[in-house]
């Protein structure tokens, strides 16, 4: 079977086995045009039990980048599938992934800049629903940490991004105030 034409059922069957899963297969699945197949690759990459079966093992940065690829697609496509996340679930997962990487990996500047750039592009290209998701599901929660807010401060220099930045910052401040009451 060609992994570019693999079905969901075939991948689910692979998950039930204990055999290694090739990194090249994961790469093909994460870049599939089928969001459900991308979602399964994401699931494998984020499952401690399953990620151990990938050979060769992906580097943490490689896994992070592949996960972001899927999550951004899930935000755009907003498909509530068997495996695929809705837009807001994907946004919440992106926040968790970013925060984990930020805290556990020592704030790697190249990856931090990469996600800031990808969110900037997503926001600019997105319809009003995507923009709202970026603001309320992602930035609002990232902005609870001041250092992360500073990563996105260049958004203030772009009139199209400024309103989203300010709105997310306002929501984050409201959340912070509510938590201190």
C-alpha positions in Angstrom: 0.0 0.0 0.0 1.2 3.5 -0.8 1.3 5.7 2.2 0.2 8.6 0.1 -3.1 6.8 -0.6 -3.5 5.1 2.8 -7.0 5.1 4.3 -7.9 6.0 7.9 -8.7 2.4 8.6 -5.3 1.3 7.4 -3.6 3.8 9.7 -5.9 2.8 12.6 -4.8 -0.8 12.0 -1.2 0.3 12.2 -1.9 2.0 15.6 -3.2 -1.3 16.9 0.0 -3.1 16.2 3.3 -2.8 18.0 5.5 -2.5 14.9 7.6 0.6 14.3 6.1 3.5 12.3 8.5 5.1 9.9 9.2 8.8 10.3 8.7 9.2 6.5 5.2 7.9 6.9 4.4 10.4 9.6 5.8 13.1 7.4 3.5 12.0 4.5 0.5 11.8 6.8 1.1 15.2 8.4 1.3 16.8 5.0 -1.7 14.9 3.6 -4.6 16.9 2.1 -6.9 14.9 4.3 -7.3 16.6 7.7 -8.3 13.3 9.4 -5.0 11.7 8.3 -3.1 14.8 9.5 -4.9 14.5 12.8 -3.8 10.9 13.3 -0.2 11.8 12.6 -0.6 14.6 15.2 -2.0 12.1 17.6 1.0 9.8 17.1 3.4 12.6 17.6 1.7 13.7 20.9 1.1 10.3 22.4 4.0 9.2 24.6 3.3 5.6 23.8 3.0 6.0 20.1 5.8 8.5 19.5 8.3 5.9 20.8 7.4 3.7 17.8 8.5 6.2 15.2 11.8 5.3 13.6 14.0 7.1 13.4 12.8 9.2 16.3 11.8 12.8 15.3 13.8 15.5 17.0 11.7 17.6 19.5 11.9 20.6 17.1 10.8 18.4 14.1 7.8 17.0 16.1 6.9 20.5 17.2 7.0 21.8 13.6 4.9 18.9 12.3 2.3 19.4 15.1 2.0 23.1 14.3 1.5 22.2 10.6 -1.5 20.1 11.6 -2.9 22.5 14.2 -2.9 25.5 11.8 -4.7 23.5 9.2 -7.3 22.4 11.7 -7.9 26.0 12.6 -8.5 26.9 9.0 -10.6 23.9 8.1 -12.6 23.7 11.4 -13.6 20.1 10.9 -15.0 18.2 13.8 -14.1 14.7 12.7 -13.3 11.4 14.2 -9.7 12.4 14.7 -9.6 16.1 13.6 -9.9 18.9 16.0 -12.3 21.8 15.7 -10.8 25.2 15.3 -11.0 26.0 19.0 -9.6 22.6 20.1 -6.7 23.1 17.7 -6.2 26.6 19.1 -6.1 25.3 22.7 -3.7 22.5 21.7 -1.5 25.0 19.9 -1.3 27.1 23.1 -0.4 24.1 25.2 2.3 23.0 22.7 3.7 26.5 22.5 3.8 26.9 26.3 5.4 23.5 26.8 8.1 24.3 24.2 8.5 27.8 25.7 9.0 26.4 29.2 10.7 23.0 28.6 12.9 23.9 25.7 14.3 27.2 26.9 12.5 29.5 24.6 14.2 28.5 21.3 14.1 31.7 19.3 13.9 30.1 15.9 10.8 28.2 16.8 9.2 31.0 18.7 9.7 33.3 15.7 8.4 30.6 13.4 5.1 30.3 15.3 4.7 34.0 15.6 5.2 34.3 11.8 2.8 31.5 11.1 0.1 33.0 13.3 0.6 36.4 11.7 0.1 34.8 8.3 -2.9 32.8 9.5 -4.5 35.9 10.9 -3.9 38.0 7.8 -5.2 35.3 5.4 -8.0 34.2 7.7 -11.7 35.0 7.5 -13.4 36.7 10.5 -13.9 33.3 12.2 -10.2 32.4 11.9 -9.2 35.8 13.1 -11.4 35.5 16.1 -10.0 32.1 16.9 -6.4 33.4 16.7 -7.4 36.2 19.1 -9.5 34.2 21.6 -8.2 30.7 21.5 -4.5 31.4 21.1 -3.2 34.9 21.7 -5.5 35.7 24.7 -4.1 32.7 26.5 -0.5 33.1 25.4 -0.6 36.7 26.5 -1.2 35.7 30.1 2.6 35.5 30.2 4.2 38.9 29.6 7.3 37.5 28.0 5.2 35.8 25.4 3.3 39.0 24.8 6.7 40.6 23.9 7.2 38.1 21.1 4.1 39.5 19.3 4.7 43.2 20.0 5.7 43.8 16.3 2.0 43.2 15.6 1.5 46.8 16.9 3.4 48.1 13.8 0.9 46.6 11.4 -2.5 48.2 11.2 -4.1 44.9 10.2 -2.6 43.0 13.1 -2.8 45.8 15.7 -6.5 45.4 16.4 -6.1 41.6 17.0 -3.1 42.1 19.2 -4.9 44.8 21.3 -8.1 42.7 21.6 -6.2 39.6 22.7 -4.2 41.7 25.2 -7.4 43.2 26.6 -8.9 39.7 27.1 -5.7 38.5 28.7 -5.7 41.4 31.2 -9.4 40.7 32.0 -8.6 37.0 32.7 -5.6 38.0 34.8 -7.8 40.5 36.8 -10.5 37.8 37.3 -8.0 35.3 38.6 -6.7 37.8 41.2 -10.1 38.6 42.6 
